[in-house]
Amino acid sequence: MKNILVFILFIFLLTTVKAQDATVKDLKAAASDKIKKDAADTTVKTWKKGGFINVNINQGTLSNWSAGGDKFSFSLNSYLNLYAFYKKNKQSWDNSLDLAYGLVNTTSLGNRKSSDRIEYSSKAGHAISKKVDVAALFNLRSQFAKGFAYNKNSVGADSASLTSKSFAPTYVLISLGLNYKPCNNFSVFISPLTARWIIVSDDFIAPLYGVPAGKNAKKEFGAFLSVNYLAKLGKSFTYKSKLDLFSNYKSQPQNIDIYWTNVLSAKITRYINFNFNLDIIYDNDTKNVERGKGPAPQILQLMGIGFAYNFKN
């Protein structure tokens, strides 16, 4: 076959120089053409994957500073979000992982945690209408390292008491319900059938989280509501909020547990972001870190400027 093609080409070359030029030009043009996607090809990706990394670092040093302050201070806060969303026909499966860790080091106080969070959520759904899915949800929330409450003792000196350890406590939640999603940036999951476990492997700190003495886990059954919202404010600002509410049927259902996270971020340059984080937690069974006081909201607020990077498929 190759010999026949060469012979035909040879005949053309001998016939006319003009034809030769035209043929060569056509061959070059054909070789340089790019393969174009067929307009009828509307294939949609079934998986959407990506994530976000943010690291904020601050450092300060004082020497003979008359206004006062610590000789040395250093703080680091890091945050990682990974997600994988599946969608095909009526089936959906959303997965997200949030990891956060921060520390502060000063000459007078030494090392202390400023943030510590592990949270994994997985939600599988089957559409029963355009905006409503029947869904099953799994959520795990915990932390990486030991945590301490810092107070003054009877003589006024600083004292630290252990309040948490790695994966102690760990909150595990399994829920069946309905997921309402009227648009891409807002959803509400509601369930009257939710089981939650509070797992604390350390007998000493277990009572701080309502786990009975001598046990390392407490099971609760109740109702659960989760609201997720994402908004873009102008070209640079993004606001993300997640509110989880849980009511335990077995004990004081009127005391609703609250877990609310808020993140406001502003893009300064391609890799530099401003971030403001506000987390609010309320659990009536969790002891107050200040001795002698009753249950109260837990509030964590962080603000900083640092490196940020988004990636997706």
Secondary structure, 3 states (H helix, E strand, C coil): CHHHHHHHHHHHHHHCHHHHHHHHHHHHHHHHCCCCCCCCCCCCCCEEEEEEEEEEEEEEECCCCCCCCCCEEEEEEEEEEEEEEEEECCEEEEEEEEEEEEEEEECCCEEEEEEEEEEEEEEEEEECCCCEEEEEEEEEEECCCCEEEEEECCCCCEEEEEEEECCECEEEEEEEEEEEEEECCEEEEEEEEEEEEEECCCCCCHHHHCCCCCCCEEEEEEEEEEEEEEEEECCCEEEEEEEEEEEECCCCCCCCEEEEEEEEEEECCCCEEEEEEEEEEECCCCCCCCCCCCCCCEEEEEEEEEEEEEEEC
